[in-house]
Amino acid sequence: MDYPPLRDYGVIGNDDRCALVSRTGSIDWCCFPHLEDASVFARILDADHGGHFAVSPRAAHESSHRYVDRTNVLETTFETERGQATVTDFMPIRNGRKPGSGRGRDGGHDYAFDFDDEDDANRFQQAIYRRLECERGDVEFGLEFAPRFDYARVTPTFERIADGVVARGDDRSLFLYTGWEPPLDDLTVSESDATVTGTVSLSAGDRCWTGVQYGGRGPLSSIDLETCIDETKRYWRDWLGTRDGAPGTMPERWYEAVVRSELVLKLLIHHETGAIPAAATTSIPEKIGSDRTWDYRYNWIRDAKFTVQALHDTGHEREGREYFDWFADVARTDPAEIRPLYSLHGETGDAVAERTLEHLSGYRDTGPVRVGNAAAPQQQLDVYGTIVQALYETVQFDVSVPIEDDWDAIRDIVDYVCAHWDERDAGIWEFREEQRHFLHSKLLCWVALDRGIVLARENDLEAPLEEWEGSRAAVREAIEERGYSESAGSFVQYFGSDEALDATALLLPIYEFLPPEDDRVQSTIDAVIERLTTDDGLVVRFVDSEVREDEAEPFLLCSFWLIDALVLSNRLERAREYFESVLEYASPLGLYSEKVDPDTGELLGNFPQAFSHLGLINSATYLSRALEVDGDVSPENFDPGHVETLFRR
């Protein structure tokens, strides 16, 4: 089969696991029991051997999909010559999850399903439920159930039971429910193909259910699935809270993009730990034919600063606080042992060690397929500034956060930065060869020192302020003297370069290292627009004489950084133009990957990508605040008081 483009996939999930569902009704990616565990369906990484669970009409058909309004419940509608039918896919929400509590919005409520048996409770939630409904005429559906455990390294065996089939492989099992009315016809278990197939014929008004549960047969056949889907919809809507359309001058289209981005983030957040993976997938290539295939199902420390801002700006204080607790625990580690990324359960070392799955061909035959990430043991000095900034931001948003409880950890981090800021590292882009003095790493070292000083003074906390201030001044001097190229007229990617330009230089005014009106800031923005930006606002991460061709694809987060820098610079017309343009690159469902091909519009990289959705939320908020004066973007009506820097001091 051909590989569907990423824009043809929707994502469903329930705060701990995700699945990608194609526009043709095939679940082509899902890991159980958790997002970072081994896959049971991985056809997106190998069309022939990865495994899938497909439900679609037997006859030729057209299809489209949409999300049920303000939810992560996905509907795929099929049109055939004889009729129309819809498949609705979702993962359920378990009792006791009260999304509204503590958020200043609806108080939340208990959801309908609770179980005395914890195994039943887990199987209920570690599941995908699929409703088939015929709206017009007659539609015959075909079912293909082909699980492949442990990244398709284990071929399952099957056991038929009264209301379905249990697939087993090693110590894993997956229950396929088929006990529906109208009955499934011609249910066939092919051990040679390791696939279960069958058909069901529906007429207008008919409705039936199927689904899979991880861990064996659970309570799927005994619960009211119609109530389950209604409760799941209510959960997502309660979490968003009661809203009367777009706030202020934010255009409705922007608002809808923000809402979808919020729902993507919530879907990714691990409900037990508060950690947020960078994306739902592994090894979707940054460019077809490239070897740039990485596992993004982990929590990168550097994401914290963007995440805190986005969660609080959208009113999700509870999730913001839970995420604070997650990275505060990381901060209490010996600073020398802090790693760039962690598993969703806070593990490092073997839990995230990179290995290659050579038996999988990769998305569109682009490999290797990787599990784990070799960036985990790298020295990346920006993580320290990220942690201090995220803690600082959380304190600014939530005055109830007891900063004193974490002060010893913060002080240790700032002391560590004093001693190590002038070292080389792998940088934000995690170069695996030569280490350098990267501008972004030095900037975040300055942020750690600066925010540490501010926190100490504002809260009357003990700290070696004279030493910290001396180091802060030294970092500033190094950045201004060694990080700016007069010949290039811009800040550069790393010290000593005269031509390497990096989009991270756009963060200098955003972190308030320099005011936006500084000539060097403006010339750097101009250089980014000239050398890194397409006509419609897509920004490449960096460029120099050593850049590989497959690294020169626009990186969506960088596009949002440019928009933010333009807003701060009162260049609002250009910022709005770019923002509107970047919105066009979303999938039909409003989802973003990591990168985009500017020539074809194809989404590239792991999907959906938290970084991209975080950037969208922050830029939409930033830009709409700047346009609060009657929506007028003319410079004479711009009021800087409407806009705080994204990472304010």
Secondary structure as GFF3:
##gff-version 3
##sequence-region A 1 649
A	DSSP	three_ten_helix	6	8	.	.	.	ID=ss1
A	DSSP	beta_strand	9	13	.	.	.	ID=ss2
A	DSSP	beta_strand	18	22	.	.	.	ID=ss3
A	DSSP	beta_strand	26	31	.	.	.	ID=ss4
A	DSSP	beta_strand	39	41	.	.	.	ID=ss5
A	DSSP	beta_strand	52	57	.	.	.	ID=ss6
A	DSSP	beta_strand	62	67	.	.	.	ID=ss7
A	DSSP	beta_strand	74	79	.	.	.	ID=ss8
A	DSSP	beta_strand	83	90	.	.	.	ID=ss9
A	DSSP	alpha_helix	118	125	.	.	.	ID=ss10
A	DSSP	beta_strand	127	146	.	.	.	ID=ss11
A	DSSP	alpha_helix	149	152	.	.	.	ID=ss12
A	DSSP	beta_strand	157	161	.	.	.	ID=ss13
A	DSSP	beta_strand	164	169	.	.	.	ID=ss14
A	DSSP	beta_strand	172	177	.	.	.	ID=ss15
A	DSSP	beta_strand	185	190	.	.	.	ID=ss16
A	DSSP	beta_strand	195	203	.	.	.	ID=ss17
A	DSSP	beta_strand	207	214	.	.	.	ID=ss18
A	DSSP	three_ten_helix	219	222	.	.	.	ID=ss19
A	DSSP	alpha_helix	225	240	.	.	.	ID=ss20
A	DSSP	alpha_helix	252	268	.	.	.	ID=ss21
A	DSSP	beta_strand	299	300	.	.	.	ID=ss22
A	DSSP	alpha_helix	303	313	.	.	.	ID=ss23
A	DSSP	alpha_helix	317	331	.	.	.	ID=ss24
A	DSSP	three_ten_helix	335	337	.	.	.	ID=ss25
A	DSSP	beta_strand	341	342	.	.	.	ID=ss26
A	DSSP	three_ten_helix	349	352	.	.	.	ID=ss27
A	DSSP	beta_strand	355	356	.	.	.	ID=ss28
A	DSSP	three_ten_helix	363	365	.	.	.	ID=ss29
A	DSSP	beta_strand	370	371	.	.	.	ID=ss30
A	DSSP	alpha_helix	382	397	.	.	.	ID=ss31
A	DSSP	alpha_helix	403	420	.	.	.	ID=ss32
A	DSSP	alpha_helix	439	458	.	.	.	ID=ss33
A	DSSP	alpha_helix	465	482	.	.	.	ID=ss34
A	DSSP	beta_strand	484	485	.	.	.	ID=ss35
A	DSSP	beta_strand	490	491	.	.	.	ID=ss36
A	DSSP	beta_strand	501	502	.	.	.	ID=ss37
A	DSSP	three_ten_helix	503	506	.	.	.	ID=ss38
A	DSSP	alpha_helix	507	510	.	.	.	ID=ss39
A	DSSP	alpha_helix	519	532	.	.	.	ID=ss40
A	DSSP	beta_strand	542	543	.	.	.	ID=ss41
A	DSSP	three_ten_helix	549	551	.	.	.	ID=ss42
A	DSSP	alpha_helix	556	568	.	.	.	ID=ss43
A	DSSP	alpha_helix	572	583	.	.	.	ID=ss44
A	DSSP	beta_strand	595	596	.	.	.	ID=ss45
A	DSSP	beta_strand	603	604	.	.	.	ID=ss46
A	DSSP	alpha_helix	610	626	.	.	.	ID=ss47
A	DSSP	three_ten_helix	635	637	.	.	.	ID=ss48
A	DSSP	three_ten_helix	640	642	.	.	.	ID=ss49
###
